[in-house]
Amino acid sequence: MYVYLRSEPNLWTVGFYTPAGKWEPDSDHDSPGKAVERVRYLNGSDSHRIIEALRAILDEARSGLPVHGMYADMGQYYRAKVNRIAAMADAALNQE
């Protein structure tokens, strides 16, 4: 797991500790905010990619719902649900 530490008065270093306890640096940053962004990226918490993947899934689901025929009402019902989920994903993305 990647972490960051203040390595100098105005320098934050991102890295990880090996199982033996050795510090392995990855990168240096001039602010803790930039270090946090790098740590999140390296640890796989890139929420933008997750939300974009969710949007793609929702778009695919929306395109496969029936518009005409005897299942049109069901398609309209599920399309509304998908649109609500998409709005929630947009709201989450805008909060970052």
C-alpha atoms as an extended CHARMM CRD file, in Angstrom:
* protein
*
        96  EXT
         1         1  MET       CA              0.0000000000        0.0000000000        0.0000000000  PROA      1               0.0000000000
         2         2  TYR       CA              1.3250000000        3.4080000000       -0.9690000000  PROA      2               0.0000000000
         3         3  VAL       CA              1.5210000000        6.1900000000        1.6180000000  PROA      3               0.0000000000
         4         4  TYR       CA              3.0700000000        9.6210000000        1.8040000000  PROA      4               0.0000000000
         5         5  LEU       CA              5.2500000000       11.2880000000        4.3700000000  PROA      5               0.0000000000
         6         6  ARG       CA              6.7390000000       14.6900000000        4.9060000000  PROA      6               0.0000000000
         7         7  SER       CA             10.3570000000       14.1110000000        3.9650000000  PROA      7               0.0000000000
         8         8  GLU       CA             11.5060000000       17.7510000000        4.1610000000  PROA      8               0.0000000000
         9         9  PRO       CA              9.8840000000       21.0280000000        5.2880000000  PROA      9               0.0000000000
        10        10  ASN       CA              8.1460000000       21.6110000000        1.9200000000  PROA      10              0.0000000000
        11        11  LEU       CA              8.3920000000       18.1590000000        0.3730000000  PROA      11              0.0000000000
        12        12  TRP       CA              6.0630000000       15.1600000000        0.6010000000  PROA      12              0.0000000000
        13        13  THR       CA              7.2920000000       11.8130000000       -0.6830000000  PROA      13              0.0000000000
        14        14  VAL       CA              5.0190000000        9.0260000000       -1.8900000000  PROA      14              0.0000000000
        15        15  GLY       CA              6.1590000000        5.4570000000       -1.5370000000  PROA      15              0.0000000000
        16        16  PHE       CA              5.6400000000        2.1870000000        0.2720000000  PROA      16              0.0000000000
        17        17  TYR       CA              7.3130000000        0.0040000000        2.8660000000  PROA      17              0.0000000000
        18        18  THR       CA              8.4910000000       -3.4330000000        1.8380000000  PROA      18              0.0000000000
        19        19  PRO       CA              7.5930000000       -6.3950000000        4.0750000000  PROA      19              0.0000000000
        20        20  ALA       CA             11.1050000000       -6.0540000000        5.5000000000  PROA      20              0.0000000000
        21        21  GLY       CA             10.3480000000       -2.4430000000        6.4880000000  PROA      21              0.0000000000
        22        22  LYS       CA             12.4730000000       -0.7420000000        3.8290000000  PROA      22              0.0000000000
        23        23  TRP       CA             11.0850000000        2.5460000000        2.4600000000  PROA      23              0.0000000000
        24        24  GLU       CA             10.7120000000        2.5430000000       -1.3490000000  PROA      24              0.0000000000
        25        25  PRO       CA             10.0230000000        6.0630000000       -2.6670000000  PROA      25              0.0000000000
        26        26  ASP       CA              7.8930000000        6.6180000000       -5.7690000000  PROA      26              0.0000000000
        27        27  SER       CA              7.7060000000       10.3960000000       -6.2300000000  PROA      27              0.0000000000
        28        28  ASP       CA              8.1250000000       13.7740000000       -4.5190000000  PROA      28              0.0000000000
        29        29  HSD       CA              5.4990000000       16.5290000000       -4.3440000000  PROA      29              0.0000000000
        30        30  ASP       CA              5.4440000000       20.1510000000       -3.2370000000  PROA      30              0.0000000000
        31        31  SER       CA              2.1010000000       19.8690000000       -1.4350000000  PROA      31              0.0000000000
        32        32  PRO       CA              0.3090000000       17.2150000000        0.5930000000  PROA      32              0.0000000000
        33        33  GLY       CA             -2.6900000000       17.4700000000       -1.7490000000  PROA      33              0.0000000000
        34        34  LYS       CA             -0.6250000000       16.4040000000       -4.7420000000  PROA      34              0.0000000000
        35        35  ALA       CA              0.8640000000       13.5690000000       -2.6980000000  PROA      35              0.0000000000
        36        36  VAL       CA             -2.6330000000       12.4000000000       -1.7160000000  PROA      36              0.0000000000
        37        37  GLU       CA             -3.7150000000       12.3750000000       -5.3830000000  PROA      37              0.0000000000
        38        38  ARG       CA             -0.7180000000       10.2130000000       -6.2910000000  PROA      38              0.0000000000
        39        39  VAL       CA             -1.3540000000        7.8360000000       -3.3670000000  PROA      39              0.0000000000
        40        40  ARG       CA             -4.9890000000        7.4350000000       -4.3870000000  PROA      40              0.0000000000
        41        41  TYR       CA             -3.9930000000        6.7380000000       -7.9680000000  PROA      41              0.0000000000
        42        42  LEU       CA             -1.3430000000        4.1860000000       -7.0150000000  PROA      42              0.0000000000
        43        43  ASN       CA             -3.6570000000        2.4430000000       -4.5700000000  PROA      43              0.0000000000
        44        44  GLY       CA             -6.3550000000        2.1300000000       -7.2200000000  PROA      44              0.0000000000
        45        45  SER       CA             -8.7870000000        4.7000000000       -5.8330000000  PROA      45              0.0000000000
        46        46  ASP       CA             -9.1430000000        6.6790000000       -9.0010000000  PROA      46              0.0000000000
        47        47  SER       CA            -12.8520000000        7.4450000000       -8.6410000000  PROA      47              0.0000000000
        48        48  HSD       CA            -12.9970000000        9.2590000000      -11.9850000000  PROA      48              0.0000000000
        49        49  ARG       CA            -12.1920000000        6.0470000000      -13.8240000000  PROA      49              0.0000000000
        50        50  ILE       CA            -14.7270000000        4.1290000000      -11.7550000000  PROA      50              0.0000000000
        51        51  ILE       CA            -17.4670000000        6.6610000000      -12.4610000000  PROA      51              0.0000000000
        52        52  GLU       CA            -16.6280000000        6.7690000000      -16.1660000000  PROA      52              0.0000000000
        53        53  ALA       CA            -16.8350000000        2.9670000000      -16.2820000000  PROA      53              0.0000000000
        54        54  LEU       CA            -20.2070000000        3.1390000000      -14.5250000000  PROA      54              0.0000000000
        55        55  ARG       CA            -21.4120000000        5.6660000000      -17.0900000000  PROA      55              0.0000000000
        56        56  ALA       CA            -20.3740000000        3.3550000000      -19.9240000000  PROA      56              0.0000000000
        57        57  ILE       CA            -22.2380000000        0.4490000000      -18.3180000000  PROA      57              0.0000000000
        58        58  LEU       CA            -25.3300000000        2.5950000000      -17.8300000000  PROA      58              0.0000000000
        59        59  ASP       CA            -25.2070000000        3.8320000000      -21.4280000000  PROA      59              0.0000000000
        60        60  GLU       CA            -25.0040000000        0.2400000000      -22.6150000000  PROA      60              0.0000000000
        61        61  ALA       CA            -27.9320000000       -0.7700000000      -20.3950000000  PROA      61              0.0000000000
        62        62  ARG       CA            -29.9820000000        2.2140000000      -21.5640000000  PROA      62              0.0000000000
        63        63  SER       CA            -29.4070000000        1.4100000000      -25.2410000000  PROA      63              0.0000000000
        64        64  GLY       CA            -30.5720000000       -2.1790000000      -24.8180000000  PROA      64              0.0000000000
        65        65  LEU       CA            -33.9500000000       -1.3530000000      -23.2860000000  PROA      65              0.0000000000
        66        66  PRO       CA            -37.0410000000       -1.7940000000      -25.4880000000  PROA      66              0.0000000000
        67        67  VAL       CA            -38.6440000000        1.3690000000      -26.8510000000  PROA      67              0.0000000000
        68        68  HSD       CA            -41.4710000000       -0.1150000000      -28.9160000000  PROA      68              0.0000000000
        69        69  GLY       CA            -43.6090000000       -3.2100000000      -28.7620000000  PROA      69              0.0000000000
        70        70  MET       CA            -45.1610000000       -5.0940000000      -25.8900000000  PROA      70              0.0000000000
        71        71  TYR       CA            -42.1340000000       -4.5340000000      -23.5890000000  PROA      71              0.0000000000
        72        72  ALA       CA            -41.9920000000       -0.7620000000      -24.1120000000  PROA      72              0.0000000000
        73        73  ASP       CA            -43.5720000000        0.0010000000      -20.7110000000  PROA      73              0.0000000000
        74        74  MET       CA            -41.0100000000       -2.1680000000      -18.9650000000  PROA      74              0.0000000000
        75        75  GLY       CA            -38.2520000000       -0.5130000000      -20.9810000000  PROA      75              0.0000000000
        76        76  GLN       CA            -39.4990000000        2.9160000000      -19.9580000000  PROA      76              0.0000000000
        77        77  TYR       CA            -39.5540000000        1.8580000000      -16.2860000000  PROA      77              0.0000000000
        78        78  TYR       CA            -35.9690000000        0.5490000000      -16.3590000000  PROA      78              0.0000000000
        79        79  ARG       CA            -34.7440000000        3.4500000000      -18.4670000000  PROA      79              0.0000000000
        80        80  ALA       CA            -35.9600000000        5.8050000000      -15.7060000000  PROA      80              0.0000000000
        81        81  LYS       CA            -34.0590000000        3.7290000000      -13.1220000000  PROA      81              0.0000000000
        82        82  VAL       CA            -30.8910000000        3.8050000000      -15.2270000000  PROA      82              0.0000000000
        83        83  ASN       CA            -31.2340000000        7.5680000000      -15.6670000000  PROA      83              0.0000000000
        84        84  ARG       CA            -31.5160000000        8.0230000000      -11.8800000000  PROA      84              0.0000000000
        85        85  ILE       CA            -28.3680000000        5.9700000000      -11.3410000000  PROA      85              0.0000000000
        86        86  ALA       CA            -26.5740000000        7.9990000000      -14.0260000000  PROA      86              0.0000000000
        87        87  ALA       CA            -27.6050000000       11.2200000000      -12.2630000000  PROA      87              0.0000000000
        88        88  MET       CA            -26.1850000000        9.8590000000       -9.0010000000  PROA      88              0.0000000000
        89        89  ALA       CA            -22.8940000000        9.0470000000      -10.7550000000  PROA      89              0.0000000000
        90        90  ASP       CA            -22.7700000000       12.5850000000      -12.1860000000  PROA      90              0.0000000000
        91        91  ALA       CA            -23.3990000000       14.0580000000       -8.7360000000  PROA      91              0.0000000000
        92        92  ALA       CA            -20.5980000000       11.9500000000       -7.2460000000  PROA      92              0.0000000000
        93        93  LEU       CA            -18.1990000000       13.0560000000       -9.9700000000  PROA      93              0.0000000000
        94        94  ASN       CA            -19.0900000000       16.7200000000       -9.4510000000  PROA      94              0.0000000000
        95        95  GLN       CA            -18.3940000000       16.4910000000       -5.7000000000  PROA      95              0.0000000000
        96        96  GLU       CA            -14.7140000000       15.7430000000       -6.2690000000  PROA      96              0.0000000000
